[in-house]
Amino acid sequence: MSRQNGQALPLALVMLVAVASVVFFMFNSGQLVQEKIRLTNTADAVAYSAGVFEARALNYDAYTNRAIVANEIAIGQAVGLASWAKYAGTASANIAPYLYLIPYAGPAIANAMEQVADVMDMITYAYAAAVTLHDGSVQALALSQFAVHGPGNALLLANRLAVMRDVARRNDPDAEVDPIPLADDFAGFTQRYTGRKQRARMGKVVHDDRDAFLKRRNWQFGLVLKVIGCRVGSDIKKRGSTELIDLTEGWKSMDTLSFHKYWMKIKLFGRSCKHSETPIGYGSAFSDDGLDDSSYSYAGSRSSNPRASSMAEYTVANGFEPYTLGGGGIPPFHELAEAVLKTAGDAPRTGLAIRVTKAAARQRYSGGSGTVRPSGALDLYDGRHADNQSAAMAGVEVYFERPDGKNGLSGKEEYGSLFNPYWQARLVPVTAASRALAQMKQGLALP
């Protein structure tokens, strides 16, 4: 038995090498898995950050577009109030001389009406200043949109890449983001609307948002009867409105007040219907001179009070035309691209797929930057990478969805556009086409 002592030692050494190889393989595999998980998490963070960046840009466009609409309405209000004030002033001045005929109180009432005319002439300067301020705000908002996007969205895409690289660096200093995404349709998702026809899209929103004061300032008082086919009697007609000319070019307003008399004149061989108009009050205002408003009736002013309307054209509120950068009209703005609006329906969305890589030499395993480097019989696993790098992919989708469902005020459904600021981002699976492109970038044949 003594001659058999120590025979287990060679077997133990063989087993020790095998166990050490298994332990090293497991450790090395764990290191690689950890690197892969870290790179995958980095890719998800990069993709989601890019989606959030895009969503914020779209929401910024929506908020600024709404602000432009609000300022445009304010310009229309200022122009409309100036026109109304001028009309009230001329009516007061025209009525005042007749008030002196009233015994006792007539002179006092006439003097009060003259004071009204003076006050109305003064306050229109404030309305002109309001037009200037709001037009400046409109131009600043439009310029800020261009500063975010740049020509053809080039600046926004460059900043998005900077954000992605910064997020990748903060998650893993050795990770690199491909400068050209695997899939990206954001460049054509939005566009800057510059031409008159394009800008009319916002102009229609503004036009439809006008309140009752801007749309129609009409009233009528009197008694007119129809006798043998002729109108007989008299009435007073007030007409006026404020219009956004061509939905883009600027605002113009007109207010008129006329006394109308109707009578029938009997002739030897029949009768004729007679009508006379006596203008009482009239005034106009505009954000820009030279607006072609020939097709606008101003709520029937030109047809019902033609003489007063003609006089209103030359009775412009003090301070008008005000100084403006854009004439009070609709500026260039950013909106979903026309092609997107035509094809996307009620659910427009944009997608992005990115690839993040990390060089094998920068990874902590035996074949990379790890300090444990076995040799000899233990060098059983080299962990080679395709193209000497690891890669991870991630996809993100930017979509529109109002968090609380329908609009709480109107009860109506809201759909994706750059007038509604409810754009969000979510991670989505990478498409097969993007995976194939990533495979081509890293090499078709795996090691």
C-alpha positions in Angstrom: 0.0 0.0 0.0 2.9 2.4 0.7 4.0 2.2 -2.9 0.5 3.7 -4.0 0.9 7.0 -2.0 0.8 10.2 -4.2 -0.9 8.6 -7.2 -4.0 11.0 -6.8 -1.8 14.1 -7.2 -1.6 14.1 -11.0 -5.4 13.5 -11.2 -6.0 16.4 -8.8 -3.8 18.7 -10.8 -5.8 17.8 -14.0 -9.0 18.4 -12.1 -7.7 21.7 -10.8 -6.9 22.9 -14.3 -10.3 21.9 -15.5 -12.0 23.7 -12.5 -9.9 26.8 -13.0 -10.8 26.8 -16.7 -14.5 26.6 -15.9 -14.3 29.2 -13.2 -12.4 31.6 -15.6 -14.9 30.9 -18.4 -17.7 31.7 -16.1 -16.0 34.9 -14.8 -15.0 36.0 -18.3 -18.6 35.3 -19.6 -20.0 37.2 -16.7 -17.8 40.2 -17.5 -18.9 40.1 -21.1 -22.6 39.9 -20.2 -22.1 42.8 -17.8 -20.5 44.8 -20.6 -23.4 43.9 -22.9 -26.0 44.8 -20.4 -24.3 48.1 -19.7 -24.1 48.8 -23.5 -27.8 47.8 -24.0 -28.9 50.1 -21.2 -26.7 52.9 -22.7 -28.4 52.4 -26.1 -31.9 52.6 -24.5 -30.9 55.7 -22.6 -29.5 57.3 -25.7 -32.6 56.5 -27.9 -35.1 57.6 -25.2 -33.2 60.9 -24.7 -33.2 61.5 -28.4 -37.0 60.9 -28.5 -37.6 63.2 -25.5 -35.5 65.8 -27.2 -37.6 65.6 -30.4 -40.8 65.6 -28.4 -39.7 68.7 -26.5 -38.9 70.4 -29.8 -42.3 69.6 -31.2 -44.0 70.7 -28.0 -42.0 74.0 -28.1 -43.3 74.5 -31.7 -46.8 73.8 -30.5 -46.6 76.3 -27.6 -45.0 79.0 -29.7 -47.6 78.5 -32.5 -50.4 78.9 -29.9 -48.6 82.0 -28.6 -48.4 83.4 -32.1 -52.1 82.7 -32.6 -52.9 84.5 -29.3 -50.8 87.5 -30.3 -52.4 87.7 -33.7 -55.8 87.7 -32.1 -54.6 90.6 -29.8 -53.5 92.5 -32.9 -56.9 92.0 -34.4 -58.5 93.2 -31.2 -56.3 96.4 -31.2 -57.1 97.1 -34.8 -60.8 96.5 -34.2 -61.0 98.7 -31.1 -59.1 101.5 -32.9 -61.6 101.4 -35.8 -64.6 101.3 -33.3 -63.1 104.2 -31.3 -62.6 106.3 -34.5 -66.2 105.5 -35.5 -67.5 106.5 -32.1 -65.5 109.7 -32.2 -66.7 110.8 -35.6 -70.3 109.9 -34.6 -70.0 112.0 -31.5 -68.5 114.9 -33.4 -71.2 114.7 -36.1 -74.1 114.5 -33.6 -72.8 117.2 -31.3 -74.0 120.2 -33.4 -77.6 119.0 -33.4 -77.6 118.5 -29.7 -77.3 122.3 -29.1 -80.9 122.5 -30.4 -82.1 120.7 -27.3 -83.3 123.3 -24.7 -81.4 123.7 -21.5 -79.4 120.4 -21.4 -78.5 120.5 -25.1 -75.2 122.4 -24.8 -74.0 120.2 -21.9 -74.7 117.0 -23.8 -73.1 118.4 -26.9 -70.0 119.4 -25.0 -69.9 115.9 -23.5 -70.1 114.3 -27.0 -67.2 116.6 -28.2 -65.2 115.4 -25.2 -65.9 111.8 -26.2 -64.6 112.5 -29.7 -61.4 113.9 -28.3 -60.9 111.0 -25.9 -61.5 108.5 -28.7 -58.9 110.2 -30.9 -56.3 109.9 -28.1 -56.8 106.3 -27.1 -56.3 105.0 -30.6 -52.5 105.8 -30.2 -52.5 103.2 -27.4 -54.0 100.6 -29.7 -51.4 101.4 -32.4 -48.7 100.8 -29.8 -50.3 97.5 -28.8 -50.2 96.4 -32.5 -46.4 97.2 -32.6 -45.7 95.2 -29.4 -47.7 92.2 -30.3 -46.3 92.1 -33.8 -42.8 92.2 -32.3 -43.7 89.2 -30.1 -45.0 87.3 -33.1 -41.8 87.9 -35.0 -39.6 86.9 -32.0 -41.6 83.7 -31.5 -41.3 82.8 -35.2 -37.5 83.5 -35.1 -37.1 81.3 -32.0 -38.6 78.4 -33.9 -36.1 78.9 -36.7 -33.3 79.0 -34.1 -34.4 75.6 -32.7 -34.7 73.9 -36.1 -32.3 75.7 -38.4 -32.5 75.3 -42.2 -34.2 72.0 -43.0 -34.0 70.9 -39.3 -30.2 70.7 -39.6 -29.5 72.5 -36.3 -32.1 70.4 -34.4 -30.5 67.2 -35.8 -27.0 68.4 -34.8 -28.1 69.2 -31.3 -29.9 65.9 -31.0 -26.7 64.1 -31.9 -24.9 66.1 -29.2 -27.5 65.1 -26.7 -27.1 61.4 -27.7 -23.4 61.5 -27.4 -23.5 63.3 -24.0 -26.0 60.7 -22.6 -23.8 57.8 -23.9 -20.7 59.3 -22.3 -22.4 59.7 -19.0 -23.6 56.1 -19.0 -20.4 54.7 -20.4 -17.4 56.9 -21.1 -16.1 54.4 -23.7 -19.4 54.0 -25.7 -19.7 55.6 -29.1 -23.0 56.6 -30.9 -23.1 56.2 -34.7 -23.5 59.7 -36.2 -25.9 58.3 -38.8 -28.9 56.5 -37.2 -30.1 53.1 -38.4 -33.5 54.7 -39.1 -34.6 58.3 -38.9 -37.5 60.1 -40.5 -37.5 63.3 -38.3 -35.8 65.5 -40.9 -38.9 65.3 -43.1 -41.4 65.2 -40.2 -41.7 68.9 -39.9 -41.2 71.9 -42.2 -41.2 75.6 -42.1 -44.3 77.1 -43.7 -43.2 80.3 -45.5 -45.4 80.9 -48.6 -48.8 82.7 -48.5 -50.7 79.5 -49.2 -48.8 77.6 -46.5 -49.1 80.3 -43.9 -52.9 80.4 -44.5 -53.0 77.1 -42.4 -52.3 79.2 -39.3 -54.3 82.1 -40.6 -57.4 79.9 -40.7 -56.9 78.9 -37.1 -56.6 82.6 -36.2 -59.6 83.6 -38.3 -61.8 80.9 -36.8 -60.7 82.0 -33.2 -62.0 85.5 -33.6 -64.6 86.4 -31.0 -68.0 88.0 -31.6 -66.6 91.5 -31.5 -64.2 90.9 -34.3 -66.6 88.9 -36.5 -69.6 91.2 -36.4 -70.5 94.5 -34.8 -73.9 95.1 -36.2 -77.2 96.5 -34.9 -80.2 98.1 -36.4 -83.0 100.3 -35.1 -86.1 101.8 -36.9 -89.2 100.9 -38.7 -89.4 100.2 -42.4 -92.5 98.9 -44.1 -93.1 97.6 -47.6 -95.8 99.5 -49.4 -96.7 98.6 -53.1 -93.3 97.1 -53.6 -91.4 100.0 -52.0 -89.8 100.3 -48.6 -91.2 103.2 -46.6 -89.8 104.5 -43.3 -86.4 105.0 -41.7 -83.8 103.2 -39.6 -80.3 103.5 -38.3 -77.8 100.8 -39.3 -74.5 100.0 -37.5 -72.2 97.7 -39.4 -68.6 96.6 -38.9 -66.0 93.8 -38.5 -62.3 93.1 -38.3 -60.8 90.9 -41.0 -57.5 89.0 -41.4 -56.8 89.9 -45.1 -56.1 86.8 -47.2 -55.7 84.9 -43.9 -52.0 86.0 -43.9 -51.3 89.6 -44.8 -52.5 91.7 -41.9 -55.6 93.0 -40.2 -58.1 95.7 -41.3 -61.2 96.9 -39.6 -64.2 99.1 -40.5 -67.1 100.5 -38.5 -70.0 102.6 -39.9 -73.2 104.1 -38.7 -75.8 105.6 -41.1 -79.3 107.0 -41.0 -81.4 105.6 -43.8 -84.7 107.0 -45.1 -87.0 105.2 -47.5 -90.0 106.7 -49.3 -92.1 106.3 -52.4 -92.5 108.9 -55.0 -95.7 108.9 -57.0 -95.4 109.8 -60.7 -97.9 110.4 -63.4 -97.4 106.9 -64.9 -96.5 105.0 -61.8 -94.2 105.3 -58.8 -90.5 105.1 -57.9 -88.8 103.9 -54.7 -86.4 106.3 -53.1 -83.6 105.9 -50.6 -81.1 108.2 -49.0 -78.2 107.5 -46.6 -76.8 110.0 -44.1 -73.5 108.9 -42.6 -73.3 109.5 -38.9 -70.2 107.6 -37.7 -67.3 106.0 -39.6 -63.8 104.9 -39.0 -61.2 102.3 -40.0 -57.8 101.0 -38.9 -55.3 98.5 -40.2 -52.1 96.9 -39.2 -50.4 97.5 -42.6 -51.2 99.9 -45.3 -52.0 98.8 -48.8 -53.9 95.7 -47.8 -56.2 94.5 -50.7 -59.5 94.2 -48.9 -61.7 94.7 -52.0 -63.5 91.4 -51.5 -64.4 92.1 -47.9 -67.8 93.7 -46.9 -67.0 94.1 -43.2 -70.2 92.4 -42.0 -72.3 94.2 -44.7 -70.9 97.7 -44.1 -70.1 98.3 -47.8 -73.4 97.0 -49.0 -75.7 98.5 -46.2 -73.8 101.7 -45.6 -71.9 102.5 -48.8 -71.5 106.2 -48.3 -70.3 105.8 -44.7 -68.0 103.0 -45.8 -66.4 105.2 -48.5 -65.8 107.9 -45.9 -64.4 105.3 -43.5 -61.7 104.5 -45.9 -60.3 108.0 -45.5 -61.0 108.3 -41.8 -58.3 106.2 -40.3 -57.7 106.0 -36.5 -54.8 108.1 -35.2 -51.6 106.2 -35.0 -52.4 103.8 -37.8 -50.6 102.5 -39.8 -48.4 101.5 -36.7 -44.8 100.6 -37.0 -44.4 96.8 -37.4 -41.8 94.3 -38.5 -44.3 91.9 -40.1 -47.3 94.1 -40.8 -49.3 92.2 -38.2 -49.6 89.3 -40.6 -49.0 85.6 -40.1 -45.2 84.9 -40.0 -43.4 81.8 -41.2 -43.8 79.0 -38.7 -43.1 75.3 -38.2 -45.7 72.6 -38.5 -45.9 68.9 -39.5 -44.7 68.5 -43.1 -47.5 68.7 -45.7 -46.7 65.1 -46.7 -47.1 63.9 -43.1 -50.4 65.7 -42.7 -51.7 64.0 -45.9 -50.6 60.5 -45.1 -50.4 60.1 -41.4 -54.1 60.6 -40.7 -55.0 61.2 -37.0 -51.9 59.6 -35.6 -48.7 61.1 -37.0 -45.5 59.8 -35.4 -41.8 59.7 -36.1 -39.3 57.0 -35.3 -35.6 56.7 -34.7 -33.3 53.6 -34.4 -29.7 54.1 -33.1 -26.6 51.9 -32.6 -24.1 52.3 -29.8 -20.7 50.6 -30.0 -17.8 49.9 -27.6 -14.4 48.7 -28.7 -13.4 45.3 -27.5 -10.1 46.7 -26.2 -12.0 49.0 -23.9 -14.1 46.2 -22.3 -13.2 44.5 -19.0 -12.6 40.9 -20.0 -9.6 38.8 -20.8 -9.4 39.9 -24.4 -10.0 43.5 -23.6 -8.9 45.8 -20.8 -9.3 43.3 -18.0 -6.2 42.6 -15.9 -6.8 38.9 -15.6 -5.1 37.4 -18.7 -4.5 33.6 -18.4 -2.0 31.9 -20.5 -0.9 28.4 -21.3 -3.4 25.7 -20.6 -5.9 28.2 -19.1 -6.0 30.3 -22.3 -9.1 28.5 -23.5 -11.4 31.5 -24.2 -10.4 34.6 -26.2 -13.9 36.2 -26.5 -13.4 37.7 -29.9 -15.9 40.3 -31.2 -17.2 41.0 -34.7 -15.2 43.9 -36.0 -13.5 44.1 -32.6 -16.4 45.8 -31.0 -19.7 45.2 -29.2 -22.9 46.9 -30.4 -26.3 47.5 -29.1 -29.4 48.9 -30.8 -32.5 50.7 -29.5 -35.6 52.3 -31.1 -37.8 55.1 -30.0 -41.1 56.5 -31.2 -42.4 60.1 -30.8 -46.2 60.3 -30.9 -49.1 62.5 -29.9 -51.4 61.6 -27.1 -53.3 63.9 -24.8 -52.8 62.4 -21.3 -56.3 63.2 -20.1 -58.1 62.0 -23.2 -60.4 64.5 -24.9 -60.1 68.3 -24.5 -61.6 69.1 -21.2 -63.2 72.4 -22.4 -64.6 71.4 -25.7 -65.0 67.7 -25.1 -63.5 67.1 -28.6 -60.7 64.7 -29.6 -57.4 66.4 -30.3 -55.1 65.1 -33.0 -51.4 65.4 -33.6 -50.2 68.7 -35.0 -47.9 71.4 -34.0 -50.8 73.4 -32.5 -51.3 70.8 -29.8 -48.5 70.4 -27.2 -48.9 66.8 -26.1 -46.0 65.0 -27.9 -44.4 62.1 -26.0 -41.6 59.5 -26.5 -41.5 55.7 -25.8 -39.1 53.0 -26.6 -40.1 50.5 -29.3 -38.6 47.4 -30.8 -36.0 47.8 -33.6 -37.3 46.8 -37.0 -35.8 43.9 -39.0 -34.5 46.4 -41.6 -32.6 48.3 -38.9 -31.1 45.1 -37.5 -29.9 44.1 -40.9 -28.3 47.4 -41.4 -26.6 47.1 -38.0 -25.3 43.6 -39.0 -23.9 45.1 -42.3 -22.1 47.8 -40.3 -20.4 45.3 -38.0 -19.7 42.6 -40.6 -21.9 40.0 -42.3 -19.7 37.1 -41.0 -19.4 36.6 -37.2 -16.0 35.4 -35.8 
